[in-house]
């Protein structure tokens, strides 16, 4: 089901205009059945494959040129479909062309078929995907932007890597606002001292569900003075092998915000919450008003006018190419 705003979509209008053009050109043929116009599924698949290969060849020329000049950066990441239990490796390409115009687009998103997301498997699949665009031999000239996942850091240790600031800010916000303290008691034998361990649970709120992630807890049981001394270290290290192990970085002491209300938060924290609320309202309005596509078309129109007039576009403006896709930030 589509929203009512579909009638203003440029693609929908283009399809209807093409139908009207066909009807006008073939009206002299008499009665025309729709089955005479619609191609078979195999024809559509072949046409899509040819169009995709043609676009890849065009992108390949631009990407190779940008990589040769050290102007190309690629952001790989792994995400999982929890319902279908399928993992994907995707990457976004960013570069600035000879005219100083910034371009970005989704380069690929393929199923990660290896069972273990180790550094070797990540590098192997990344090289295979970059080889499609002729970038495998130029990986030493590409800047990779990734999170602090151990598998990505190890896989790309031979190349230039920048750690993603957006992931860091996201983890800071989650640790600041979405955590609660839970205490776990361990029953030991009478001859030992009972030690209570504290674990930190962080609640990650998403539009569809709420996920609870528990940071590693360690419980220590020490012998009493009368008995033999023994230390028991129960290691429950959790190795998710996903693309980010940033959650295990304990840079700061944990603060309990479970009993803190919004009214008791310090002004800087309130300002962050107000900004997040305003941004969410703005994004919601843009989506409902279907302004994403209009903004993209307006940008492309401005780029075309600047090219015709020979004007240099502002270097601070993020101008996207026709292949660019608009997507939400992970922060």
Backbone bond lengths (Angstrom), bond angles and torsions (degrees), N, CA, C in turn:
res aa  C-N    CA-C-N  psi(-1)  N-CA   C-N-CA  omega(-1)  CA-C   N-CA-C  phi
1 X - - - 1.461 - - 1.527 109.18 -
2 X 1.317 115.57 133.57 1.460 121.22 -178.63 1.523 110.51 -106.59
3 X 1.339 117.96 153.41 1.468 119.81 176.71 1.521 111.17 -73.00
4 X 1.321 115.56 166.48 1.464 120.14 179.50 1.524 111.96 -62.30
5 X 1.327 116.88 -25.17 1.466 120.39 -178.24 1.518 112.63 -70.89
6 X 1.333 118.25 -2.91 1.462 120.59 178.85 1.520 111.28 -61.83
7 X 1.338 117.00 -24.96 1.471 119.65 -178.59 1.521 111.28 -68.93
8 X 1.330 117.85 -16.78 1.469 120.81 178.56 1.524 112.08 -98.64
9 X 1.319 117.89 0.35 1.457 121.20 -178.80 1.527 110.43 -71.41
10 X 1.337 118.75 130.91 1.473 120.92 -178.81 1.528 112.88 -60.92
11 X 1.330 117.72 -37.71 1.456 119.72 179.48 1.512 112.63 -65.11
12 X 1.331 116.59 -40.34 1.466 120.61 177.89 1.524 110.69 -63.63
13 X 1.335 115.79 -41.64 1.468 119.20 178.09 1.523 111.41 -65.38
14 X 1.313 116.95 -36.98 1.464 120.22 -179.83 1.525 111.15 -65.50
15 X 1.329 117.03 -38.91 1.465 120.15 178.21 1.525 110.71 -64.66
16 X 1.324 116.70 -46.03 1.463 119.68 179.61 1.525 111.30 -64.02
17 X 1.332 116.99 -39.28 1.460 119.78 179.20 1.520 110.74 -64.25
18 X 1.324 117.18 -38.38 1.461 120.74 178.01 1.528 110.90 -65.31
19 X 1.325 116.69 -38.85 1.472 119.95 177.05 1.525 111.08 -63.72
20 X 1.331 116.76 -41.69 1.464 119.71 178.14 1.524 111.18 -64.96
21 X 1.322 116.75 -39.30 1.468 120.21 179.03 1.524 111.25 -64.10
22 X 1.327 116.85 -43.03 1.467 120.21 178.26 1.520 110.73 -62.90
23 X 1.332 116.25 -43.17 1.464 119.20 179.18 1.518 112.61 -63.67
24 X 1.326 117.63 -37.76 1.465 120.66 179.04 1.525 111.26 -69.58
25 X 1.331 116.88 -40.64 1.463 119.55 -177.87 1.523 112.54 -71.99
26 X 1.321 117.02 -28.94 1.466 120.25 -175.27 1.525 113.22 -108.87
27 X 1.311 117.31 17.39 1.463 118.15 -178.92 1.519 111.96 -68.85
28 X 1.324 117.09 -22.55 1.469 119.85 178.44 1.523 111.82 -75.40
29 X 1.333 117.07 -12.45 1.461 120.22 -179.82 1.516 112.40 -79.11
30 X 1.296 117.61 -5.91 1.457 120.97 -178.96 1.514 111.20 87.61
31 X 1.318 117.06 -145.24 1.465 121.55 -178.30 1.528 109.94 -70.02
32 X 1.323 115.16 129.68 1.464 121.09 -176.17 1.523 109.16 -123.35
33 X 1.328 117.21 124.17 1.466 122.26 179.95 1.521 110.14 -90.24
34 X 1.326 115.68 147.92 1.459 119.96 -178.65 1.525 111.51 -66.64
35 X 1.347 117.01 -27.87 1.469 119.94 178.17 1.522 112.21 -65.67
36 X 1.340 116.32 -21.52 1.461 119.17 178.22 1.528 111.99 -76.66
37 X 1.331 116.85 -16.36 1.463 120.88 -177.82 1.525 112.86 -102.38
38 X 1.332 117.08 -36.02 1.462 120.03 -176.13 1.526 110.83 -74.14
39 X 1.337 117.90 129.70 1.472 120.65 177.47 1.526 110.54 -79.41
40 X 1.299 116.17 170.93 1.460 120.91 177.58 1.524 110.11 -78.09
41 X 1.329 115.61 166.08 1.459 119.29 -179.30 1.526 111.82 -64.52
42 X 1.324 117.45 -33.64 1.463 120.44 178.39 1.526 111.11 -66.56
43 X 1.325 116.26 -39.11 1.467 119.65 178.44 1.523 110.90 -64.82
44 X 1.325 115.88 -41.96 1.465 119.96 179.03 1.525 110.16 -63.53
45 X 1.331 116.91 -43.12 1.465 120.32 179.72 1.522 111.37 -62.73
46 X 1.310 117.01 -43.16 1.466 119.94 179.81 1.524 111.58 -65.84
47 X 1.335 116.36 -39.48 1.465 119.53 178.25 1.529 111.21 -64.89
48 X 1.332 116.01 -40.10 1.466 119.62 178.67 1.528 110.59 -65.08
49 X 1.326 116.96 -41.44 1.471 120.34 178.40 1.527 111.50 -62.92
50 X 1.331 116.16 -41.98 1.471 119.16 179.20 1.527 111.08 -66.12
51 X 1.339 116.15 -42.33 1.465 119.21 178.98 1.530 111.19 -64.36
52 X 1.340 116.25 -39.91 1.466 119.70 179.06 1.524 111.19 -64.95
53 X 1.318 117.14 -42.14 1.459 120.36 179.24 1.520 111.42 -65.59
54 X 1.333 116.03 -37.20 1.467 119.73 177.69 1.529 110.53 -63.74
55 X 1.332 117.21 -43.29 1.462 120.34 179.24 1.524 110.91 -66.97
56 X 1.331 116.98 -36.92 1.472 119.38 177.33 1.524 111.41 -62.22
57 X 1.322 115.91 -40.59 1.469 119.12 179.47 1.526 111.24 -63.82
58 X 1.339 116.50 -39.05 1.465 119.52 177.54 1.528 111.17 -66.36
59 X 1.337 116.22 -42.87 1.459 119.66 179.02 1.523 111.43 -67.40
60 X 1.315 116.59 -34.31 1.461 120.93 -178.78 1.518 111.08 -59.26
61 X 1.330 116.77 -41.72 1.466 120.54 179.86 1.529 110.55 -62.45
62 X 1.339 116.33 -44.29 1.462 120.16 -178.70 1.528 111.41 -69.50
63 X 1.324 116.68 -41.42 1.461 119.80 -177.68 1.525 112.06 -67.50
64 X 1.325 116.76 -42.28 1.465 120.09 179.58 1.525 110.52 -63.98
65 X 1.339 116.51 -41.54 1.464 119.87 178.76 1.527 111.06 -63.64
66 X 1.340 116.76 -41.57 1.463 119.90 178.98 1.524 111.46 -67.54
67 X 1.331 117.11 -38.37 1.468 120.03 179.82 1.523 111.44 -67.29
68 X 1.329 117.16 -37.94 1.469 120.15 178.89 1.522 111.70 -61.18
69 X 1.346 116.33 -32.17 1.465 121.02 -179.44 1.529 112.45 -95.17
70 X 1.341 117.82 11.93 1.463 122.28 179.96 1.528 111.42 59.33
71 X 1.329 116.47 36.46 1.465 120.54 -179.52 1.526 112.22 -111.56
72 X 1.316 117.87 10.19 1.460 121.48 -175.18 1.526 110.18 -111.71
73 X 1.316 115.31 132.76 1.467 120.84 173.00 1.523 108.67 -128.15
74 X 1.312 115.67 143.69 1.464 122.16 -177.72 1.525 108.48 -127.90
75 X 1.331 115.41 134.41 1.470 121.43 -178.97 1.526 109.37 -113.53
76 X 1.326 118.53 97.04 1.470 120.62 177.71 1.526 111.29 -88.21
77 X 1.310 115.51 153.33 1.462 120.14 178.22 1.521 109.12 -161.05
78 X 1.310 116.13 156.56 1.463 122.90 177.97 1.520 108.63 -115.11
79 X 1.312 115.99 132.70 1.461 120.12 173.94 1.521 108.54 -135.92
80 X 1.324 115.88 155.50 1.460 121.43 -172.94 1.518 110.80 -122.92
81 X 1.317 114.91 141.18 1.459 122.77 171.88 1.523 107.06 -89.19
82 X 1.322 117.15 104.46 1.456 121.12 -173.77 1.526 112.21 -67.20
83 X 1.325 117.46 -27.62 1.458 120.07 -177.45 1.527 111.63 -79.00
84 X 1.311 117.52 -39.24 1.463 121.42 -179.47 1.523 112.55 -97.36
85 X 1.343 116.62 -5.15 1.468 121.96 -179.72 1.531 111.60 56.65
86 X 1.315 115.63 45.78 1.460 121.90 178.71 1.529 108.40 -122.66
87 X 1.306 116.58 133.87 1.461 121.83 176.86 1.522 110.15 -104.68
88 X 1.320 115.59 150.24 1.459 121.59 -177.85 1.526 109.06 -131.39
89 X 1.317 114.54 146.61 1.465 121.51 171.22 1.522 107.77 -111.28
90 X 1.307 115.81 118.42 1.461 121.16 179.40 1.514 110.90 -121.74
91 X 1.316 115.84 163.43 1.465 120.54 179.79 1.521 109.49 -151.07
92 X 1.311 115.19 143.36 1.462 122.83 176.58 1.522 108.53 -115.55
93 X 1.317 116.61 134.16 1.466 122.09 -179.73 1.524 109.80 -102.09
94 X 1.320 116.42 140.18 1.462 123.24 178.69 1.529 108.00 -134.12
95 X 1.317 116.85 133.60 1.465 119.42 174.78 1.521 109.42 -160.39
96 X 1.311 114.81 163.43 1.467 122.79 177.65 1.520 107.42 -115.20
97 X 1.337 116.35 128.84 1.465 119.29 -176.74 1.526 110.89 -81.01
98 X 1.330 115.88 -174.28 1.466 120.70 -176.75 1.520 112.58 -66.37
99 X 1.335 117.30 -21.87 1.463 121.19 179.46 1.520 112.78 -91.63
100 X 1.320 117.09 5.94 1.457 120.28 179.47 1.508 114.34 80.11
101 X 1.330 118.00 14.69 1.462 121.95 -179.59 1.527 108.97 -90.74
102 X 1.312 115.40 131.67 1.463 121.98 -178.54 1.529 110.47 -84.56
103 X 1.335 116.94 130.09 1.462 122.80 179.84 1.527 109.20 -124.21
104 X 1.299 116.50 144.26 1.460 121.00 174.01 1.522 108.61 -151.46
105 X 1.318 116.13 145.78 1.460 120.80 178.78 1.527 108.88 -163.81
106 X 1.316 115.04 161.68 1.464 121.15 176.88 1.518 108.77 -75.39
107 X 1.325 116.58 117.84 1.459 121.06 -175.32 1.524 111.84 -79.54
108 X 1.322 117.28 -46.70 1.461 120.72 177.52 1.524 108.98 -162.45
109 X 1.315 115.49 162.27 1.463 123.51 173.58 1.522 106.65 -152.16
110 X 1.324 116.66 101.56 1.460 122.12 -173.41 1.524 110.38 -122.91
111 X 1.320 114.69 153.45 1.460 120.39 -179.95 1.528 110.45 -67.17
112 X 1.320 115.14 132.37 1.463 121.43 177.49 1.527 106.99 -88.73
113 X 1.330 116.24 99.49 1.460 121.13 -171.75 1.523 113.31 -83.79
114 X 1.301 118.65 -17.37 1.469 120.39 178.57 1.527 110.18 -68.36
115 X 1.317 115.75 140.24 1.459 119.84 -177.30 1.518 111.27 -68.19
116 X 1.317 116.82 -41.15 1.461 121.89 -178.74 1.520 110.12 -103.80
117 X 1.317 115.99 132.32 1.467 121.22 -179.43 1.526 109.39 -91.10
118 X 1.299 116.31 57.59 1.457 121.45 179.61 1.522 110.37 -80.66
119 X 1.332 114.99 169.12 1.462 119.86 -179.00 1.522 111.28 -62.40
120 X 1.321 117.06 -38.04 1.468 120.32 -179.29 1.524 110.63 -64.27
121 X 1.330 116.64 -44.76 1.464 119.98 -179.36 1.525 111.84 -68.65
122 X 1.332 116.45 -37.06 1.467 119.82 178.48 1.521 110.50 -63.90
123 X 1.327 117.00 -46.81 1.465 120.64 -179.64 1.526 110.99 -64.68
124 X 1.307 117.39 -39.14 1.465 121.10 -179.31 1.524 111.24 -62.72
125 X 1.331 117.13 -44.93 1.463 119.61 -179.65 1.524 111.27 -71.85
126 X 1.329 117.14 -37.17 1.462 120.23 178.94 1.521 111.01 -63.10
127 X 1.317 117.54 -41.64 1.463 120.96 177.71 1.528 111.22 -64.30
128 X 1.334 117.01 -39.19 1.465 120.00 179.79 1.524 111.31 -64.92
129 X 1.327 117.78 -39.52 1.459 120.72 179.93 1.528 111.56 -72.07
130 X 1.320 117.67 -38.28 1.465 120.19 179.07 1.524 111.65 -71.30
131 X 1.334 117.40 -26.19 1.464 120.33 178.41 1.520 111.54 -64.77
132 X 1.327 117.88 -26.03 1.470 120.90 178.16 1.520 110.65 -61.75
133 X 1.328 116.85 -32.75 1.465 121.90 -179.16 1.527 111.76 -101.58
134 X 1.320 118.05 11.44 1.453 121.02 178.98 1.512 114.05 70.30
135 X 1.342 117.62 28.07 1.463 121.25 -175.78 1.523 113.49 -106.93
136 X 1.318 118.48 -1.58 1.464 120.02 -177.78 1.519 111.18 -63.57
137 X 1.330 117.12 -41.12 1.462 120.50 -179.40 1.520 112.33 -75.88
138 X 1.335 117.68 -9.87 1.468 121.33 -177.71 1.523 111.93 -110.04
139 X 1.319 117.83 16.24 1.462 120.24 -176.80 1.520 112.24 -63.99
140 X 1.347 117.35 -26.74 1.463 119.55 178.44 1.520 112.16 -72.56
141 X 1.329 117.88 -11.78 1.460 122.21 178.12 1.526 112.42 -103.62
142 X 1.317 117.17 0.18 1.462 122.46 -177.57 1.523 109.28 -100.85
143 X 1.325 116.22 140.91 1.458 121.72 173.90 1.526 108.73 -96.05
144 X 1.317 116.48 121.26 1.459 121.49 -179.35 1.528 109.16 -98.49
145 X 1.321 115.50 130.11 1.460 122.01 178.05 1.521 107.45 -109.29
146 X 1.328 117.05 120.39 1.457 120.56 -175.80 1.519 109.93 -146.42
147 X 1.336 114.75 170.05 1.457 119.11 176.73 1.529 109.32 -82.06
148 X 1.316 115.31 -168.20 1.467 119.47 -177.29 1.527 112.28 -92.89
149 X 1.315 117.52 26.42 1.452 120.82 176.95 1.518 111.09 -63.31
150 X 1.336 116.49 133.70 1.462 120.33 -176.10 1.518 111.59 -62.75
151 X 1.337 116.44 -35.60 1.469 118.15 -178.20 1.525 111.62 -69.46
152 X 1.337 118.09 -38.76 1.463 120.54 179.08 1.525 111.36 -71.49
153 X 1.315 117.03 -40.77 1.466 119.57 -179.92 1.527 110.69 -62.96
154 X 1.326 116.85 -41.31 1.461 120.23 179.16 1.520 111.26 -71.18
155 X 1.342 117.39 -37.90 1.462 120.34 -178.66 1.521 111.84 -66.90
156 X 1.338 116.97 -34.16 1.461 121.15 -174.83 1.526 112.32 -105.94
157 X 1.312 117.90 18.11 1.465 120.15 -176.19 1.527 112.14 -64.92
158 X 1.314 118.66 -20.99 1.466 121.15 179.90 1.524 112.37 -87.36
159 X 1.337 117.80 -1.87 1.460 121.48 -176.53 1.526 110.09 -122.20
160 X 1.318 115.38 176.20 1.462 120.59 178.99 1.523 108.89 -79.22
161 X 1.335 116.38 127.07 1.459 121.56 -175.38 1.523 109.48 -131.72
162 X 1.326 115.85 135.05 1.457 122.92 171.11 1.523 107.89 -116.61
163 X 1.324 116.86 131.17 1.455 120.55 179.31 1.520 109.89 -78.72
164 X 1.323 115.85 134.76 1.463 122.02 -173.21 1.525 110.64 -71.38
165 X 1.326 116.56 124.89 1.463 121.64 178.73 1.522 110.59 -73.43
166 X 1.333 117.36 -33.73 1.465 120.72 -178.64 1.531 111.04 -61.86
167 X 1.332 117.24 -42.09 1.461 119.84 177.08 1.528 110.64 -62.68
168 X 1.312 116.49 -39.84 1.462 120.38 -179.11 1.526 110.65 -64.06
169 X 1.336 116.61 -46.45 1.460 120.14 178.59 1.522 111.00 -62.66
170 X 1.327 116.34 -38.77 1.461 120.18 178.66 1.526 110.81 -61.23
171 X 1.324 117.00 -43.93 1.463 120.72 179.27 1.526 111.66 -67.51
172 X 1.335 116.84 -35.68 1.464 119.98 177.86 1.524 110.38 -63.50
173 X 1.338 117.01 -44.36 1.462 120.62 179.69 1.526 111.13 -65.30
174 X 1.335 116.73 -40.71 1.463 119.25 -179.67 1.525 111.14 -65.88
175 X 1.335 116.32 -41.44 1.461 119.05 179.66 1.528 111.47 -69.13
176 X 1.326 116.31 -28.40 1.460 120.23 -177.08 1.517 112.33 -78.07
177 X 1.337 117.05 -43.64 1.457 120.45 -169.26 1.528 114.18 -109.93
178 X 1.337 118.78 -22.38 1.462 120.05 -173.61 1.528 110.02 -119.56
179 X 1.317 115.67 73.66 1.456 119.99 176.55 1.518 108.46 -151.91
180 X 1.319 116.09 153.94 1.452 121.51 177.05 1.523 108.45 -146.22
181 X 1.319 115.08 149.85 1.451 120.85 -176.91 1.532 109.79 -94.75
182 X 1.305 117.18 128.74 1.464 121.52 175.91 1.516 108.60 -128.41
183 X 1.317 116.03 139.67 1.457 121.20 -178.26 1.524 109.75 -106.65
184 X 1.315 115.61 139.49 1.453 122.65 -178.11 1.526 108.67 -125.27
185 X 1.325 115.60 123.71 1.454 120.29 -179.54 1.517 110.18 -100.06
186 X 1.318 116.27 137.10 1.454 122.70 -179.59 1.523 109.25 -113.61
187 X 1.320 115.99 127.52 1.466 121.13 179.70 1.522 108.79 -89.72
188 X 1.319 116.20 125.18 1.463 121.20 -179.69 1.526 108.91 -121.44
189 X 1.295 115.97 178.81 1.465 120.88 -178.66 1.524 110.90 -68.62
190 X 1.342 118.02 158.31 1.480 120.51 -176.14 1.513 114.19 -59.39
191 X 1.315 117.91 -24.76 1.459 119.59 -176.21 1.508 114.40 -83.83
192 X 1.315 117.39 6.52 1.460 120.70 -176.48 1.518 110.61 -125.48
193 X 1.303 115.25 157.40 1.454 121.72 179.45 1.515 109.17 -81.94
194 X 1.324 116.56 134.61 1.462 121.94 179.15 1.515 109.84 -83.48
195 X 1.281 116.45 122.87 1.464 122.31 -178.93 1.517 109.49 -113.04
196 X 1.312 116.70 130.35 1.464 121.81 178.68 1.513 109.33 -95.93
197 X 1.300 116.45 126.80 1.465 120.96 179.58 1.513 109.74 -102.98
198 X 1.303 116.20 148.51 1.465 122.64 179.86 1.514 109.54 -115.02
199 X 1.294 115.29 131.14 1.462 120.33 177.91 1.509 109.04 -118.40
200 X 1.301 116.00 154.49 1.461 122.29 -179.33 1.510 109.02 -109.53
201 X 1.307 115.80 123.20 1.463 120.93 177.60 1.515 108.33 -107.86
202 X 1.286 116.15 130.34 1.453 121.30 178.89 1.517 109.00 -110.72
203 X 1.319 116.93 129.31 1.456 121.82 178.86 1.507 109.14 -97.77
204 X 1.327 116.80 118.64 1.465 122.14 178.82 1.522 108.75 -100.21
205 X 1.317 116.73 113.13 1.458 121.83 -176.82 1.516 109.59 -92.04
206 X 1.315 115.96 124.91 1.457 122.58 176.28 1.512 108.23 -120.27
207 X 1.352 118.49 166.46 1.471 120.14 -179.27 1.514 113.54 -60.72
208 X 1.333 119.58 -21.54 1.458 120.32 -173.85 1.514 113.88 -115.31
209 X 1.311 118.13 -22.22 1.453 118.78 -175.74 1.516 109.80 -158.03
210 X 1.329 115.19 169.86 1.454 122.78 177.81 1.513 108.25 -120.15
211 X 1.311 116.89 124.53 1.451 121.77 -176.72 1.525 109.31 -111.81
212 X 1.326 115.68 138.22 1.456 121.90 177.80 1.518 109.22 -107.05
213 X 1.311 117.07 125.37 1.464 121.76 178.90 1.517 108.38 -120.09
214 X 1.303 118.06 126.66 1.459 122.77 -177.10 1.514 110.02 -105.36
215 X 1.299 116.00 125.15 1.458 121.04 177.16 1.535 108.82 -75.96
216 X 1.303 116.03 151.21 1.464 121.99 -175.54 1.525 111.59 -53.48
217 X 1.324 116.90 134.10 1.461 121.82 175.87 1.520 108.76 -115.53
218 X 1.304 115.54 147.46 1.463 121.11 178.41 1.530 108.38 -125.05
219 X 1.313 117.84 127.85 1.459 123.42 179.69 1.522 108.81 -110.91
220 X 1.311 116.25 125.47 1.462 120.67 -178.44 1.532 109.09 -112.09
221 X 1.294 117.11 130.81 1.467 122.87 174.64 1.520 108.42 -117.52
222 X 1.326 116.56 120.19 1.460 121.01 -177.90 1.527 110.01 -108.58
223 X 1.306 115.96 145.82 1.461 120.86 179.02 1.519 110.27 -70.41
224 X 1.329 116.54 149.92 1.456 120.89 177.02 1.518 110.08 -71.55
225 X 1.346 118.11 163.33 1.466 119.80 -178.15 1.523 113.03 -59.27
226 X 1.362 116.74 -27.27 1.452 117.79 -177.35 1.530 111.93 -77.49
227 X 1.315 118.37 -25.82 1.453 121.02 -174.63 1.513 111.60 -97.02
228 X 1.364 115.11 -174.00 1.458 120.53 177.02 1.515 110.32 -73.24
229 X 1.310 116.53 145.19 1.460 121.16 179.05 1.503 109.90 -80.32
230 X 1.353 115.97 126.78 1.459 120.07 175.08 1.517 108.35 -151.28
231 X 1.264 115.43 139.30 1.458 122.01 179.47 1.508 108.40 -111.59
232 X 1.295 114.92 128.67 1.464 120.78 178.88 1.510 108.04 -113.01
233 X 1.285 116.09 118.50 1.469 121.57 179.37 1.516 108.09 -110.51
234 X 1.309 115.20 104.23 1.467 120.12 -178.93 1.511 108.53 -89.31
235 X 1.318 116.42 103.22 1.457 121.29 -176.05 1.515 109.77 -92.10
236 X 1.313 114.78 117.16 1.467 120.57 178.64 1.507 109.88 -115.57
237 X 1.339 115.74 47.12 1.457 119.31 -178.10 1.509 109.72 -65.03
238 X 1.297 115.81 130.34 1.461 122.37 -179.67 1.510 108.75 -103.96
239 X 1.328 117.40 118.51 1.464 122.96 179.52 1.512 108.48 -108.25
240 X 1.308 116.26 100.82 1.459 120.19 -176.98 1.500 112.67 -80.66
241 X 1.350 118.10 -20.08 1.470 123.06 -178.28 1.524 111.93 56.20
242 X 1.351 116.92 22.16 1.457 118.59 176.03 1.520 108.93 -86.54
243 X 1.330 115.56 -171.01 1.447 119.61 -171.34 1.513 113.35 -80.11
244 X 1.346 118.29 -3.18 1.449 118.60 -178.34 1.511 110.05 -142.04
245 X 1.310 116.67 125.71 1.453 121.20 171.22 1.515 109.16 -114.23
246 X 1.319 115.61 24.84 1.456 121.34 -177.24 1.516 111.23 -66.38
247 X 1.354 116.84 -23.99 1.444 119.76 -177.09 1.521 111.95 -68.59
248 X 1.342 117.44 -18.90 1.447 120.66 -178.80 1.517 112.62 -86.93
249 X 1.322 118.15 -1.41 1.461 121.34 -179.67 1.521 108.94 -84.06
250 X 1.316 117.75 109.51 1.453 121.40 178.96 1.518 108.44 -97.66
251 X 1.325 115.97 79.73 1.454 120.02 -177.96 1.525 111.36 -76.77
252 X 1.340 116.75 -36.45 1.448 121.50 -175.10 1.525 109.39 -123.18
253 X 1.317 116.11 162.16 1.453 120.83 175.69 1.520 109.95 -68.98
254 X 1.332 115.17 146.61 1.459 120.52 -178.96 1.518 109.48 -78.00
255 X 1.312 117.03 133.73 1.455 123.56 178.79 1.515 108.74 -111.98
256 X 1.329 117.19 134.39 1.460 121.66 -178.16 1.522 109.33 -85.62
257 X 1.344 116.27 111.70 1.458 121.99 178.30 1.528 111.53 -106.64
258 X 1.339 117.89 10.06 1.463 118.94 -174.24 1.522 112.51 -67.50
259 X 1.319 117.08 -31.64 1.462 120.51 -178.72 1.521 112.41 -100.01
260 X 1.313 117.43 7.87 1.464 121.67 -178.88 1.522 110.24 -93.76
261 X 1.309 116.24 130.13 1.461 120.93 176.62 1.522 109.91 -92.86
262 X 1.328 115.31 167.57 1.461 119.49 179.94 1.524 110.93 -62.18
263 X 1.329 115.89 -34.83 1.464 119.15 -178.57 1.526 111.86 -66.08
264 X 1.338 116.77 -25.71 1.465 120.23 -178.11 1.519 113.59 -92.96
265 X 1.325 116.95 -1.90 1.459 119.53 179.68 1.526 110.43 -70.62
266 X 1.309 118.00 149.66 1.474 120.42 175.79 1.523 110.29 -67.43
267 X 1.331 117.52 156.57 1.478 120.64 -178.46 1.516 114.45 -54.48
268 X 1.356 121.14 -41.26 1.477 118.70 178.63 1.526 112.96 -60.46
269 X 1.335 116.99 -38.84 1.468 119.31 178.76 1.524 111.11 -67.91
270 X 1.332 117.34 -39.08 1.465 120.26 177.01 1.524 111.04 -62.70
271 X 1.325 116.14 -39.56 1.468 119.53 179.80 1.525 110.87 -62.76
272 X 1.339 117.15 -38.97 1.467 120.10 178.23 1.519 110.74 -64.79
273 X 1.336 117.02 -43.63 1.466 120.21 179.19 1.524 111.54 -63.60
274 X 1.337 116.95 -41.54 1.467 119.97 178.26 1.522 111.17 -63.62
275 X 1.334 116.79 -39.88 1.461 120.01 178.96 1.527 111.05 -64.84
276 X 1.343 117.23 -42.46 1.464 120.45 177.98 1.522 110.53 -62.35
277 X 1.316 117.26 -41.96 1.461 121.00 179.81 1.523 111.16 -63.58
278 X 1.342 117.02 -43.55 1.464 120.36 179.10 1.527 111.28 -65.21
279 X 1.334 117.07 -40.21 1.469 120.08 179.23 1.519 111.23 -64.47
280 X 1.331 116.92 -40.88 1.463 120.01 178.91 1.524 110.75 -64.91
281 X 1.316 117.32 -38.60 1.462 120.09 177.80 1.522 111.19 -65.69
282 X 1.343 116.40 -39.58 1.461 120.07 179.41 1.526 110.88 -66.20
283 X 1.336 117.10 -44.14 1.467 120.36 178.82 1.520 110.71 -62.89
284 X 1.322 116.91 -40.21 1.464 120.71 179.21 1.522 111.00 -62.72
285 X 1.345 116.69 -40.80 1.463 119.56 178.86 1.522 111.49 -67.09
286 X 1.346 116.63 -41.72 1.470 120.26 179.66 1.521 110.65 -60.97
287 X 1.335 116.72 -40.68 1.467 119.66 179.61 1.523 111.46 -68.04
288 X 1.336 116.65 -45.06 1.463 119.26 -178.24 1.525 111.73 -65.91
289 X 1.323 116.57 -35.98 1.463 120.37 -179.90 1.520 112.63 -84.04
290 X 1.330 117.10 -1.66 1.471 122.42 178.84 1.532 111.11 57.52
291 X 1.325 116.13 46.38 1.463 120.96 -177.37 1.523 112.72 -91.10
292 X 1.323 117.93 -11.88 1.469 119.77 -178.99 1.518 111.55 -57.42
293 X 1.324 115.01 -51.44 1.461 119.90 -177.83 1.523 111.11 -66.45
294 X 1.337 117.53 -38.43 1.463 120.47 -179.81 1.527 111.05 -64.87
295 X 1.323 116.64 -40.74 1.466 119.72 178.47 1.519 111.23 -65.15
296 X 1.330 116.71 -39.19 1.461 120.00 178.92 1.524 110.83 -65.36
297 X 1.345 116.92 -43.97 1.463 120.26 179.15 1.529 111.19 -64.61
298 X 1.335 116.22 -37.34 1.468 119.62 179.19 1.524 110.44 -65.43
299 X 1.353 117.22 -37.78 1.451 121.04 177.66 1.522 111.41 -64.40
300 X 1.339 115.00 -45.26 1.460 119.00 -179.80 1.528 111.02 -64.62
301 X 1.324 116.68 -38.62 1.461 120.34 178.02 1.522 111.04 -63.51
302 X 1.328 116.16 -40.28 1.463 120.17 178.65 1.526 111.10 -65.56
303 X 1.335 116.92 -39.64 1.464 120.50 178.02 1.521 111.53 -63.48
304 X 1.338 115.89 -41.15 1.466 119.63 179.62 1.522 110.65 -64.53
305 X 1.332 116.73 -43.00 1.468 120.22 179.58 1.527 110.92 -63.98
306 X 1.328 116.38 -39.77 1.461 119.12 178.60 1.521 111.68 -65.54
307 X 1.342 115.75 -37.02 1.464 119.20 178.95 1.523 111.19 -67.46
308 X 1.339 116.49 -39.14 1.464 120.16 179.77 1.527 110.86 -67.32
309 X 1.334 116.22 -41.78 1.463 120.58 -177.96 1.527 112.81 -81.78
310 X 1.317 116.84 -4.03 1.461 120.11 179.68 1.504 113.86 71.69
311 X 1.341 117.26 22.62 1.454 121.01 -179.62 1.518 109.26 -91.73
312 X 1.325 114.94 144.04 1.459 120.29 176.95 1.519 108.77 -84.05
313 X 1.314 118.53 127.88 1.460 120.48 178.77 1.514 110.91 -69.74
314 X 1.338 117.57 152.51 1.465 119.78 178.40 1.512 110.42 -61.01
315 X 1.323 115.64 136.99 1.465 119.84 -176.92 1.513 112.11 -71.30
316 X 1.349 118.01 -18.24 1.459 120.12 -178.62 1.501 112.47 -88.82
317 X 1.309 117.95 -5.91 1.458 120.57 -178.33 1.506 109.54 -88.17
318 X 1.321 117.04 132.19 1.456 122.11 179.19 1.507 109.05 -86.56
319 X 1.311 117.18 88.13 1.453 121.56 179.27 1.502 109.30 -90.93
320 X 1.320 116.57 126.86 1.456 120.82 -178.01 1.500 109.95 -100.49
321 X 1.319 116.01 153.82 1.447 121.71 177.64 1.507 109.45 -82.63
322 X 1.359 115.70 177.33 1.450 120.33 179.67 1.517 111.08 -64.98
323 X 1.319 117.10 -24.67 1.461 119.97 -179.24 1.518 112.34 -84.92
324 X 1.339 116.94 -0.88 1.454 119.98 -176.52 1.516 110.45 -71.50
325 X 1.325 116.06 147.83 1.450 122.16 176.38 1.508 108.42 -123.55
326 X 1.337 115.97 141.34 1.443 121.13 -179.84 1.519 108.35 -92.23
327 X 1.313 117.37 129.90 1.451 120.14 179.69 1.514 108.51 -145.45
328 X 1.319 115.34 163.03 1.442 120.49 -175.84 1.509 110.33 -78.46
329 X 1.323 114.54 152.02 1.459 119.78 176.95 1.513 109.62 -76.29
330 X 1.307 115.40 151.08 1.462 119.65 179.47 1.515 112.13 -81.14
331 X 1.339 116.34 -6.49 1.457 118.78 -178.60 1.510 109.50 -86.52
